[in-house]
């Protein structure tokens, strides 16, 4: 399945991942990869379901948790996106994607502007969209 993903063959990858999960329903890596693939294929509901299963079995999988946060952002489930991003950061505090997704979930909930700025700043070195959003959120000097 991984080679099909690398070779940009999502259909083949999906078939292989589903076959692996039929053989072992608790294969967390396959669940996580299938969730990420569903995100790439613009299927956030299905992605959320697979990633939730993967993170229930492995609550320390920072990548799956960050992907779960993204899926929930796309579903406009902002408190759930926030929770998944926070859990991802507990597992791996340097996760720039989780910081960015946390900032987006907080922004969408109109919560904690200082925390939003902190996470965007932390993520901005590796995520250009975080840097752009941080600039957009900075107060503009008033014209006189």
Residue, then its C-alpha position, 0 to 999 in steps of 0.5 A: x500500500x505504501x508503494x502505491x501511495x508513493x507512486x501516486x496511485x490512490x485507488x490501488x493504495x486504498x484497495x491494499x489498505x482495505x485488504x490489510x484491514x480486512x485481515x487485521x481490523x486493528x492494524x493502526x498504521x493501515x487505519x492511519x494511512x487510509x485516513x490520510x488518503x481519504x483526506x487527500x481524496x477530499x473525503x473528510x468524514x471517512x478520514x475522520x472515522x479511520x483516524x479516530x479508530x487509529x488514535x483510539x488504538x494508539x493515542x500517542x500517534x501524533x501524525x494521526x492525531x494531527x490528521x484527525x484534527x485536519x479532518x475535523x476542521x474540514x467538517x467544521x467540528x472545531x472543538x473536536x479539531x482543537x482536542x485532536x490538535x492538543x492531543x497531538x501536541x502532547x504526544x509530540x510538542x514540535x508538531x508544526x501541523x498540529x500547532x497550525x490546526x490548533x490555531x485554526x480551530x481556536x480562530x474558528x471558535x473566536x477563542x484565545x487570540x494570544x494562544x492563536x498567535x503563539x501557535x502560528x508563530x511556532x508553526x510559521x517557520x515550516x508552514x507558509x500559510x501559518x506565516x501568512x495568517x499571522x501577518x493577516x491577524x496582526x493589528x494594522x496601524x491606524x491611518x490619520 
